[in-house]
Amino acid sequence: MGHLSTHVLDTAHGCPAAGMTVHLQQAQPDGAFHTRKSIQLNADGRADGPLLDAGQMQTGRWRLVFEVAAYFRARGLELPDPPFIDVVNLDFGIADVGAKYHVPLLVSPYSYSTYRGS
């Protein structure tokens, strides 16, 4: 059964991004995004459960918003104002509601990368 999950690794410190705030947004017909859920990542840098479970999965355009600068500032890093990376807006599509979508983020104050995980 399908679901959506995420995981964030702090590559600057070599650890999970515990405490980072993440918002799940869904695209609306007018192109705007509506926030469906906001969470803080646990000690392993993950949500405590799926962002979308099998019954909530819907095809369409989605966005994960990762509050990167706020996370690094909370860790005590001095960042420039404005920071090089403030938030990461990661737009992706769900085409198959029966599939597992895992969206990891590897992040530092100056770079990030992502992929579709398993």
N, C-alpha and C positions, 0 to 999 in steps of 0.2 A: 504494500500500500504506500502511496506517495506521501511525502512530507517535505518541508523546507527547514533547513538548519543552517547555522553559521558558526564560525570559530575564528577568533582573532589572535594572532601571535604578534607580540611586540618584539621586532627584530633588533631594536636599539638596546634592549635589556636582555634579550634572549629568554623570554618568558611569555606565558599567556597574558593577554591584555585584560586582566581581572578588573572589573569595575567600569569598563568602557560602556557608555550608553549607545544603544543601537535602536534605530527606528525602522520599522517595516512599513512601507508605503505602497499603495496600489494605484495604478494609473486610472483616471476617470475618462469617460468619453470625450470630455472637452480638453484633455491633455494634462490637466492638473493632477497632482498626486495627493491622495488622502492617506493620512497616517492610520494604520490598522492596529499597530502595537508598538510600544516602547519598552525596552528592557535594559537591565544592566547585566553584563556578562559575569559569570561566576568565577571562582578561583582558577578554573581550567580554561578561561577565556571563551566559554560557551554559554548559550542560553540554557536554562534549567530544563527546557523541553523544546519540542519543535516550535518554530515560529508559525508554521501552518501545519496542522495535522491533516490526515487523509480527508476528513470531512470538510475542511476549510480550503483545500487546494482549489484554485481557479486558474484557468488559462488566462493569459494576458501579460501585460507589462507591469513589472514590479520594480521597486527601488529599496535598497538597504542604505540607510544613512548612518555612517559611523562617526561619532564625535571624537575625532583624533586629537586635536589640540587640547581640548578640555581634559582628556585622559592623560596626556603627557604633562600638562601643567599640574594635575593632581599628583603625579609621580615626582614633582619637584623640578622638572626641567624648565629652564628659562628659554622661552621661545620668543622670536622677534614679534613685533606688532606691526602689521598682521603676520600671523604664522604662515610659513610656506604652505603647509597643508593644515587647513582648519577642520573641514569635514570631508569625508569621502562619500560621494553619492554614487552608488553602484547600481546601474540600471541593468536589468536582465529580464528574460522572458520565461514564462512557464507555458510549455506547449503540450505537455502530457501530465495530467493530474495524477496519474498512477505511478509516476516516476519519483525517485528520490532526488531532490535538489539540495546539495550541500555547497554553500558559498563561503569559502575561507578567505580571510584577508591577512596578508603579511604586511606590517606597517612600521614605519619609523617616522620621525618628524619631517623627513625629507624625501620619502619614497613609499610606494605601496605596490603590491601586486595581488592578483586574485586568479582564481580558476574555478572550474566546476569540479568539485570533489565527489567523493563517493560516500 
